[in-house]
Amino acid sequence: MKINIAENWKKVLKDEFEKIYFQEIISLLDHEKKVGKTIFPEEDHIFNAFNHTSFENTQVVILGQDPYHAAKQAHGLSFSVPNGIKIPPSLKNIFNELKTDIGKEIPKSGNLINWAKQGVLLLNSSLTVEENKPMSHSKIGWNLFTDAVIKKISEEKTNVIFILWGKFAQEKEKLIDLEKHFILKAAHPSPLSAYNGFWGCKHFSKTNELLKSINKQEIKF
Protein backbone atom coordinates (compact mmCIF):
# COMPACT_ATOMS: atom_id res chain seq x y z
CA MET A 1 0.00 0.00 0.00
CA LYS A 2 1.27 3.44 -0.91
CA ILE A 3 1.47 5.96 1.96
CA ASN A 4 -0.13 9.00 0.34
CA ILE A 5 0.62 11.67 2.95
CA ALA A 6 1.79 15.28 2.62
CA GLU A 7 5.54 15.88 2.79
CA ASN A 8 5.32 18.18 5.83
CA TRP A 9 3.66 15.42 7.88
CA LYS A 10 5.97 12.80 6.42
CA LYS A 11 8.90 14.66 7.98
CA VAL A 12 7.16 15.10 11.34
CA LEU A 13 6.10 11.44 11.52
CA LYS A 14 9.17 9.91 9.88
CA ASP A 15 10.03 7.76 12.91
CA GLU A 16 6.53 6.27 13.09
CA PHE A 17 6.61 5.03 9.50
CA GLU A 18 9.75 3.03 10.30
CA LYS A 19 8.34 1.29 13.37
CA ILE A 20 7.28 -2.36 13.28
CA TYR A 21 3.67 -1.66 14.28
CA PHE A 22 3.18 0.65 11.29
CA GLN A 23 4.68 -1.87 8.88
CA GLU A 24 2.29 -4.46 10.31
CA ILE A 25 -0.68 -2.16 9.64
CA ILE A 26 0.36 -1.80 6.00
CA SER A 27 0.90 -5.55 5.65
CA LEU A 28 -2.52 -6.31 7.13
CA LEU A 29 -4.27 -3.83 4.84
CA ASP A 30 -2.48 -5.28 1.80
CA HIS A 31 -3.52 -8.77 2.87
CA GLU A 32 -7.17 -7.82 3.41
CA LYS A 33 -7.25 -6.21 -0.01
CA LYS A 34 -5.77 -9.35 -1.62
CA VAL A 35 -8.39 -11.62 -0.04
CA GLY A 36 -11.19 -9.42 -1.35
CA LYS A 37 -12.23 -7.44 1.69
CA THR A 38 -13.51 -3.91 1.11
CA ILE A 39 -11.72 -1.29 3.21
CA PHE A 40 -12.79 2.31 3.75
CA PRO A 41 -11.76 4.93 2.97
CA GLU A 42 -10.22 4.18 -0.40
CA GLU A 43 -6.44 3.89 -0.32
CA ASP A 44 -5.79 7.36 -1.73
CA HIS A 45 -7.93 8.93 1.02
CA ILE A 46 -6.63 7.14 4.11
CA PHE A 47 -4.35 10.05 5.06
CA ASN A 48 -6.64 12.81 3.79
CA ALA A 49 -6.74 14.57 7.17
CA PHE A 50 -3.03 15.26 6.80
CA ASN A 51 -3.26 16.18 3.13
CA HIS A 52 -5.81 18.94 3.71
CA THR A 53 -4.34 20.34 6.96
CA SER A 54 -0.59 20.84 7.16
CA PHE A 55 1.30 20.38 10.41
CA GLU A 56 2.26 24.04 10.37
CA ASN A 57 -1.32 25.20 9.85
CA THR A 58 -2.95 22.93 12.45
CA GLN A 59 -4.80 25.19 14.87
CA VAL A 60 -7.70 22.98 15.94
CA VAL A 61 -7.96 19.20 16.31
CA ILE A 62 -11.36 17.46 16.22
CA LEU A 63 -10.87 13.84 17.17
CA GLY A 64 -13.16 11.11 15.87
CA GLN A 65 -13.04 7.41 16.58
CA ASP A 66 -13.63 5.38 13.43
CA PRO A 67 -14.26 6.04 9.72
CA TYR A 68 -17.76 5.56 8.36
CA HIS A 69 -18.14 1.92 7.36
CA ALA A 70 -20.77 2.21 4.60
CA ALA A 71 -19.96 2.67 0.92
CA LYS A 72 -19.01 6.15 -0.33
CA GLN A 73 -19.14 7.82 3.11
CA ALA A 74 -15.57 7.82 4.46
CA HIS A 75 -13.02 10.07 2.80
CA GLY A 76 -10.36 10.41 5.47
CA LEU A 77 -11.73 13.30 7.54
CA SER A 78 -13.44 12.66 10.88
CA PHE A 79 -17.22 13.25 10.79
CA SER A 80 -17.04 14.43 7.16
CA VAL A 81 -18.64 12.86 4.08
CA PRO A 82 -18.10 13.68 0.39
CA ASN A 83 -20.43 15.98 -1.52
CA GLY A 84 -23.67 14.33 -2.53
CA ILE A 85 -23.72 11.85 0.36
CA LYS A 86 -26.53 11.94 2.92
CA ILE A 87 -25.42 13.70 6.11
CA PRO A 88 -24.96 11.10 8.90
CA PRO A 89 -26.74 11.58 12.26
CA SER A 90 -23.71 12.72 14.28
CA LEU A 91 -22.75 15.29 11.66
CA LYS A 92 -26.37 16.45 11.49
CA ASN A 93 -26.19 17.10 15.24
CA ILE A 94 -22.90 18.97 14.79
CA PHE A 95 -24.54 21.20 12.18
CA ASN A 96 -27.55 21.77 14.46
CA GLU A 97 -25.24 22.88 17.28
CA LEU A 98 -23.36 25.09 14.83
CA LYS A 99 -26.60 26.82 13.90
CA THR A 100 -27.65 27.26 17.54
CA ASP A 101 -24.18 28.44 18.56
CA ILE A 102 -23.20 30.90 15.83
CA GLY A 103 -26.32 31.11 13.67
CA LYS A 104 -24.93 29.42 10.58
CA GLU A 105 -27.53 27.80 8.35
CA ILE A 106 -27.25 24.03 8.14
CA PRO A 107 -25.15 23.14 5.06
CA LYS A 108 -26.57 20.94 2.32
CA SER A 109 -23.25 19.07 2.09
CA GLY A 110 -21.48 17.20 4.87
CA ASN A 111 -18.07 17.77 3.28
CA LEU A 112 -15.81 19.46 5.87
CA ILE A 113 -12.79 20.02 3.64
CA ASN A 114 -13.29 23.77 4.03
CA TRP A 115 -12.71 23.39 7.79
CA ALA A 116 -9.60 21.31 7.15
CA LYS A 117 -8.11 23.87 4.79
CA GLN A 118 -8.46 26.51 7.51
CA GLY A 119 -6.39 24.51 9.99
CA VAL A 120 -8.90 22.09 11.55
CA LEU A 121 -7.28 18.64 11.67
CA LEU A 122 -10.18 16.18 11.39
CA LEU A 123 -8.46 13.12 12.81
CA ASN A 124 -9.95 9.69 13.40
CA SER A 125 -8.17 7.44 15.91
CA SER A 126 -8.44 4.57 13.42
CA LEU A 127 -7.76 5.53 9.83
CA THR A 128 -9.42 2.52 8.18
CA VAL A 129 -12.37 0.17 8.68
CA GLU A 130 -13.75 -2.92 6.96
CA GLU A 131 -17.05 -2.45 5.14
CA ASN A 132 -20.07 -2.78 7.43
CA LYS A 133 -17.89 -3.68 10.42
CA PRO A 134 -17.55 -0.66 12.74
CA MET A 135 -14.38 -0.60 14.87
CA SER A 136 -12.99 -3.55 12.90
CA HIS A 137 -9.56 -1.89 12.63
CA SER A 138 -9.52 -0.31 16.08
CA LYS A 139 -6.96 -2.81 17.37
CA ILE A 140 -4.58 -3.20 14.44
CA GLY A 141 -2.24 -0.42 15.59
CA TRP A 142 -3.76 2.77 14.23
CA ASN A 143 -4.18 4.11 17.77
CA LEU A 144 -0.39 4.01 18.19
CA PHE A 145 0.01 6.10 15.08
CA THR A 146 -2.67 8.67 15.83
CA ASP A 147 -1.58 8.92 19.48
CA ALA A 148 1.88 9.77 18.13
CA VAL A 149 0.28 12.47 15.95
CA ILE A 150 -1.42 14.02 19.00
CA LYS A 151 1.82 13.88 20.99
CA LYS A 152 3.80 15.53 18.17
CA ILE A 153 1.28 18.36 17.95
CA SER A 154 1.36 18.77 21.72
CA GLU A 155 5.15 18.74 21.94
CA GLU A 156 6.08 20.82 18.90
CA LYS A 157 3.26 23.37 18.71
CA THR A 158 1.56 25.81 21.09
CA ASN A 159 -1.98 27.11 21.55
CA VAL A 160 -3.72 24.34 19.62
CA ILE A 161 -7.40 23.82 20.49
CA PHE A 162 -8.28 20.15 21.00
CA ILE A 163 -12.02 19.45 20.73
CA LEU A 164 -12.80 16.18 22.51
CA TRP A 165 -16.34 14.90 22.07
CA GLY A 166 -17.25 11.79 24.06
CA LYS A 167 -15.43 9.49 26.45
CA PHE A 168 -13.19 7.92 23.83
CA ALA A 169 -11.81 11.26 22.63
CA GLN A 170 -11.46 12.54 26.17
CA GLU A 171 -9.19 9.63 27.06
CA LYS A 172 -6.64 11.26 24.73
CA GLU A 173 -6.36 14.25 27.06
CA LYS A 174 -3.43 12.54 28.79
CA LEU A 175 -1.39 12.96 25.59
CA ILE A 176 -1.79 16.75 25.57
CA ASP A 177 0.27 19.32 27.48
CA LEU A 178 -2.44 21.31 29.23
CA GLU A 179 -0.07 24.19 29.95
CA LYS A 180 0.54 24.79 26.22
CA HIS A 181 -2.83 24.03 24.66
CA PHE A 182 -6.59 24.44 25.05
CA ILE A 183 -9.07 21.61 25.51
CA LEU A 184 -12.83 21.74 24.95
CA LYS A 185 -14.83 18.72 26.14
CA ALA A 186 -18.45 17.67 25.66
CA ALA A 187 -20.58 14.60 25.03
CA HIS A 188 -20.33 12.89 21.65
CA PRO A 189 -22.68 14.32 18.97
CA SER A 190 -24.18 10.88 18.34
CA PRO A 191 -27.99 10.77 18.72
CA LEU A 192 -27.39 8.35 21.61
CA SER A 193 -25.46 10.89 23.68
CA ALA A 194 -25.84 14.41 22.25
CA TYR A 195 -28.61 15.20 24.74
CA ASN A 196 -26.17 14.54 27.58
CA GLY A 197 -23.98 17.60 27.11
CA PHE A 198 -23.23 18.10 23.44
CA TRP A 199 -26.23 20.35 22.88
CA GLY A 200 -25.32 23.82 24.02
CA CYS A 201 -21.58 23.17 24.33
CA LYS A 202 -20.92 26.20 22.09
CA HIS A 203 -17.58 24.79 21.00
CA PHE A 204 -17.60 26.65 17.70
CA SER A 205 -17.93 30.11 19.23
CA LYS A 206 -15.54 29.14 22.04
CA THR A 207 -12.97 27.98 19.50
CA ASN A 208 -13.10 31.30 17.68
CA GLU A 209 -12.96 33.24 20.94
CA LEU A 210 -9.78 31.36 21.86
CA LEU A 211 -8.25 31.92 18.42
CA LYS A 212 -9.07 35.61 18.63
CA SER A 213 -7.50 35.82 22.09
CA ILE A 214 -4.16 34.61 20.71
CA ASN A 215 -4.36 36.81 17.61
CA LYS A 216 -5.12 34.00 15.18
CA GLN A 217 -7.66 34.05 12.40
CA GLU A 218 -11.06 32.66 13.31
CA ILE A 219 -12.40 29.56 11.59
CA LYS A 220 -15.28 30.06 9.16
CA PHE A 221 -17.22 26.98 10.16
SEZA-221826 format. One record per residue (C-alpha): residue number from 1; x, y, z. Coordinates in Angstrom, 1 decimal. Layout:
N
n; px; py; pz
NUM; X; Y; Z
...
END
This chain:
221
n; px; py; pz
1; 0.0; 0.0; 0.0
2; 1.3; 3.4; -0.9
3; 1.5; 6.0; 2.0
4; -0.1; 9.0; 0.3
5; 0.6; 11.7; 2.9
6; 1.8; 15.3; 2.6
7; 5.5; 15.9; 2.8
8; 5.3; 18.2; 5.8
9; 3.7; 15.4; 7.9
10; 6.0; 12.8; 6.4
11; 8.9; 14.7; 8.0
12; 7.2; 15.1; 11.3
13; 6.1; 11.4; 11.5
14; 9.2; 9.9; 9.9
15; 10.0; 7.8; 12.9
16; 6.5; 6.3; 13.1
17; 6.6; 5.0; 9.5
18; 9.8; 3.0; 10.3
19; 8.3; 1.3; 13.4
20; 7.3; -2.4; 13.3
21; 3.7; -1.7; 14.3
22; 3.2; 0.7; 11.3
23; 4.7; -1.9; 8.9
24; 2.3; -4.5; 10.3
25; -0.7; -2.2; 9.6
26; 0.4; -1.8; 6.0
27; 0.9; -5.5; 5.7
28; -2.5; -6.3; 7.1
29; -4.3; -3.8; 4.8
30; -2.5; -5.3; 1.8
31; -3.5; -8.8; 2.9
32; -7.2; -7.8; 3.4
33; -7.2; -6.2; 0.0
34; -5.8; -9.3; -1.6
35; -8.4; -11.6; 0.0
36; -11.2; -9.4; -1.3
37; -12.2; -7.4; 1.7
38; -13.5; -3.9; 1.1
39; -11.7; -1.3; 3.2
40; -12.8; 2.3; 3.8
41; -11.8; 4.9; 3.0
42; -10.2; 4.2; -0.4
43; -6.4; 3.9; -0.3
44; -5.8; 7.4; -1.7
45; -7.9; 8.9; 1.0
46; -6.6; 7.1; 4.1
47; -4.4; 10.0; 5.1
48; -6.6; 12.8; 3.8
49; -6.7; 14.6; 7.2
50; -3.0; 15.3; 6.8
51; -3.3; 16.2; 3.1
52; -5.8; 18.9; 3.7
53; -4.3; 20.3; 7.0
54; -0.6; 20.8; 7.2
55; 1.3; 20.4; 10.4
56; 2.3; 24.0; 10.4
57; -1.3; 25.2; 9.8
58; -3.0; 22.9; 12.4
59; -4.8; 25.2; 14.9
60; -7.7; 23.0; 15.9
61; -8.0; 19.2; 16.3
62; -11.4; 17.5; 16.2
63; -10.9; 13.8; 17.2
64; -13.2; 11.1; 15.9
65; -13.0; 7.4; 16.6
66; -13.6; 5.4; 13.4
67; -14.3; 6.0; 9.7
68; -17.8; 5.6; 8.4
69; -18.1; 1.9; 7.4
70; -20.8; 2.2; 4.6
71; -20.0; 2.7; 0.9
72; -19.0; 6.2; -0.3
73; -19.1; 7.8; 3.1
74; -15.6; 7.8; 4.5
75; -13.0; 10.1; 2.8
76; -10.4; 10.4; 5.5
77; -11.7; 13.3; 7.5
78; -13.4; 12.7; 10.9
79; -17.2; 13.2; 10.8
80; -17.0; 14.4; 7.2
81; -18.6; 12.9; 4.1
82; -18.1; 13.7; 0.4
83; -20.4; 16.0; -1.5
84; -23.7; 14.3; -2.5
85; -23.7; 11.8; 0.4
86; -26.5; 11.9; 2.9
87; -25.4; 13.7; 6.1
88; -25.0; 11.1; 8.9
89; -26.7; 11.6; 12.3
90; -23.7; 12.7; 14.3
91; -22.8; 15.3; 11.7
92; -26.4; 16.4; 11.5
93; -26.2; 17.1; 15.2
94; -22.9; 19.0; 14.8
95; -24.5; 21.2; 12.2
96; -27.5; 21.8; 14.5
97; -25.2; 22.9; 17.3
98; -23.4; 25.1; 14.8
99; -26.6; 26.8; 13.9
100; -27.7; 27.3; 17.5
101; -24.2; 28.4; 18.6
102; -23.2; 30.9; 15.8
103; -26.3; 31.1; 13.7
104; -24.9; 29.4; 10.6
105; -27.5; 27.8; 8.4
106; -27.2; 24.0; 8.1
107; -25.1; 23.1; 5.1
108; -26.6; 20.9; 2.3
109; -23.3; 19.1; 2.1
110; -21.5; 17.2; 4.9
111; -18.1; 17.8; 3.3
112; -15.8; 19.5; 5.9
113; -12.8; 20.0; 3.6
114; -13.3; 23.8; 4.0
115; -12.7; 23.4; 7.8
116; -9.6; 21.3; 7.1
117; -8.1; 23.9; 4.8
118; -8.5; 26.5; 7.5
119; -6.4; 24.5; 10.0
120; -8.9; 22.1; 11.5
121; -7.3; 18.6; 11.7
122; -10.2; 16.2; 11.4
123; -8.5; 13.1; 12.8
124; -9.9; 9.7; 13.4
125; -8.2; 7.4; 15.9
126; -8.4; 4.6; 13.4
127; -7.8; 5.5; 9.8
128; -9.4; 2.5; 8.2
129; -12.4; 0.2; 8.7
130; -13.7; -2.9; 7.0
131; -17.0; -2.4; 5.1
132; -20.1; -2.8; 7.4
133; -17.9; -3.7; 10.4
134; -17.5; -0.7; 12.7
135; -14.4; -0.6; 14.9
136; -13.0; -3.6; 12.9
137; -9.6; -1.9; 12.6
138; -9.5; -0.3; 16.1
139; -7.0; -2.8; 17.4
140; -4.6; -3.2; 14.4
141; -2.2; -0.4; 15.6
142; -3.8; 2.8; 14.2
143; -4.2; 4.1; 17.8
144; -0.4; 4.0; 18.2
145; 0.0; 6.1; 15.1
146; -2.7; 8.7; 15.8
147; -1.6; 8.9; 19.5
148; 1.9; 9.8; 18.1
149; 0.3; 12.5; 16.0
150; -1.4; 14.0; 19.0
151; 1.8; 13.9; 21.0
152; 3.8; 15.5; 18.2
153; 1.3; 18.4; 17.9
154; 1.4; 18.8; 21.7
155; 5.1; 18.7; 21.9
156; 6.1; 20.8; 18.9
157; 3.3; 23.4; 18.7
158; 1.6; 25.8; 21.1
159; -2.0; 27.1; 21.5
160; -3.7; 24.3; 19.6
161; -7.4; 23.8; 20.5
162; -8.3; 20.2; 21.0
163; -12.0; 19.5; 20.7
164; -12.8; 16.2; 22.5
165; -16.3; 14.9; 22.1
166; -17.2; 11.8; 24.1
167; -15.4; 9.5; 26.5
168; -13.2; 7.9; 23.8
169; -11.8; 11.3; 22.6
170; -11.5; 12.5; 26.2
171; -9.2; 9.6; 27.1
172; -6.6; 11.3; 24.7
173; -6.4; 14.3; 27.1
174; -3.4; 12.5; 28.8
175; -1.4; 13.0; 25.6
176; -1.8; 16.8; 25.6
177; 0.3; 19.3; 27.5
178; -2.4; 21.3; 29.2
179; -0.1; 24.2; 29.9
180; 0.5; 24.8; 26.2
181; -2.8; 24.0; 24.7
182; -6.6; 24.4; 25.0
183; -9.1; 21.6; 25.5
184; -12.8; 21.7; 24.9
185; -14.8; 18.7; 26.1
186; -18.5; 17.7; 25.7
187; -20.6; 14.6; 25.0
188; -20.3; 12.9; 21.6
189; -22.7; 14.3; 19.0
190; -24.2; 10.9; 18.3
191; -28.0; 10.8; 18.7
192; -27.4; 8.3; 21.6
193; -25.5; 10.9; 23.7
194; -25.8; 14.4; 22.2
195; -28.6; 15.2; 24.7
196; -26.2; 14.5; 27.6
197; -24.0; 17.6; 27.1
198; -23.2; 18.1; 23.4
199; -26.2; 20.4; 22.9
200; -25.3; 23.8; 24.0
201; -21.6; 23.2; 24.3
202; -20.9; 26.2; 22.1
203; -17.6; 24.8; 21.0
204; -17.6; 26.7; 17.7
205; -17.9; 30.1; 19.2
206; -15.5; 29.1; 22.0
207; -13.0; 28.0; 19.5
208; -13.1; 31.3; 17.7
209; -13.0; 33.2; 20.9
210; -9.8; 31.4; 21.9
211; -8.2; 31.9; 18.4
212; -9.1; 35.6; 18.6
213; -7.5; 35.8; 22.1
214; -4.2; 34.6; 20.7
215; -4.4; 36.8; 17.6
216; -5.1; 34.0; 15.2
217; -7.7; 34.0; 12.4
218; -11.1; 32.7; 13.3
219; -12.4; 29.6; 11.6
220; -15.3; 30.1; 9.2
221; -17.2; 27.0; 10.2
END
